Amino acid sequence: MKTYLPYIIAASVATILTRFLPYWLFKKKSNSHSLAYLQKYSGLMIMAILIIYSLKSIGFMPNRNGLLMIICLLLTFVLHKLKHNFLLSISLPTILYMALLRIIE
């Protein structure tokens, strides 16, 4: 485990830098309409991709996991309608789904 720790730290730092550095560098300098569009709708695009990914794994005859997915998808929809917060709408149903999977199985 000790030999993997430097690699994990390096990968974490690289991931953080590649995700947040462009926002820090170009936040005040860019007036691009396409960048503003991406900033405005990126959360919605991520939610759409996650919903499609979760629905494709349910299939025609939903089992217990499929039922949990449907419940969490409905929670996602309700949270987003009430709070309009993408981070909350994505993270809370995901945490609930993972917790329910561990409790039920």
C-alpha positions in Angstrom: 0.0 0.0 0.0 2.8 2.4 0.8 4.3 2.0 -2.7 1.0 3.1 -4.3 0.5 6.2 -2.2 2.8 8.6 -4.2 1.0 7.5 -7.4 -2.4 8.1 -5.9 -1.3 11.5 -4.7 0.2 12.4 -8.1 -3.0 11.3 -9.9 -5.2 13.2 -7.6 -3.1 16.4 -8.0 -3.1 16.0 -11.8 -6.9 15.4 -11.9 -7.5 18.5 -9.7 -5.2 20.7 -11.8 -6.7 19.6 -15.1 -10.2 20.2 -13.9 -9.9 23.4 -12.0 -6.9 25.2 -13.6 -8.7 26.3 -16.8 -11.5 27.9 -14.7 -9.0 29.7 -12.5 -6.9 30.9 -15.5 -9.6 31.9 -17.9 -12.4 33.0 -15.6 -12.0 36.7 -16.1 -10.2 36.7 -19.5 -12.7 35.1 -21.8 -15.8 36.6 -23.3 -16.5 33.6 -25.5 -20.1 32.8 -26.1 -19.4 29.1 -26.5 -17.6 29.0 -23.2 -20.5 30.8 -21.5 -22.9 28.4 -23.0 -20.9 25.4 -21.7 -20.7 26.9 -18.2 -24.4 27.5 -18.2 -25.5 24.0 -19.4 -22.6 21.7 -18.4 -24.4 20.5 -15.2 -27.6 19.7 -17.2 -25.4 17.8 -19.8 -23.8 15.7 -17.0 -27.2 15.0 -15.5 -28.6 13.8 -18.9 -25.6 11.5 -19.4 -25.9 10.0 -15.9 -29.7 9.5 -16.4 -29.2 7.8 -19.8 -26.4 5.6 -18.3 -28.5 4.5 -15.4 -31.6 3.9 -17.5 -29.8 1.7 -20.0 -28.7 -0.7 -17.3 -32.3 -1.2 -15.9 -33.6 -3.2 -18.9 -37.2 -4.2 -19.5 -37.8 -6.1 -16.3 -36.4 -4.0 -13.4 -35.1 -6.0 -10.5 -34.4 -4.6 -7.0 -31.4 -2.5 -8.2 -33.5 -1.1 -11.0 -36.2 -0.1 -8.6 -33.6 1.7 -6.5 -32.3 3.5 -9.6 -35.8 4.6 -10.5 -36.4 5.9 -7.0 -33.1 7.8 -7.0 -33.8 9.2 -10.5 -37.1 10.5 -9.2 -35.3 12.0 -6.2 -32.9 13.7 -8.7 -35.8 15.2 -10.6 -37.5 16.5 -7.5 -34.3 17.9 -5.9 -33.4 19.7 -9.1 -36.9 21.2 -9.5 -36.9 22.4 -5.9 -33.3 23.5 -5.4 -31.9 24.1 -8.9 -28.5 22.9 -7.7 -26.7 20.5 -10.0 -24.2 19.4 -7.4 -26.9 18.5 -4.9 -29.1 16.9 -7.5 -26.3 14.6 -8.6 -24.5 13.8 -5.3 -27.4 13.2 -2.9 -29.2 10.5 -5.0 -25.9 8.9 -5.8 -25.0 8.7 -2.1 -28.5 7.4 -1.3 -28.3 4.7 -4.1 -24.9 3.5 -2.9 -26.1 3.4 0.7 -29.3 1.5 -0.2 -27.3 -1.0 -2.2 -25.2 -1.8 0.8 -28.2 -2.0 3.2 -30.4 -4.1 1.0 -27.9 -6.6 -0.3 
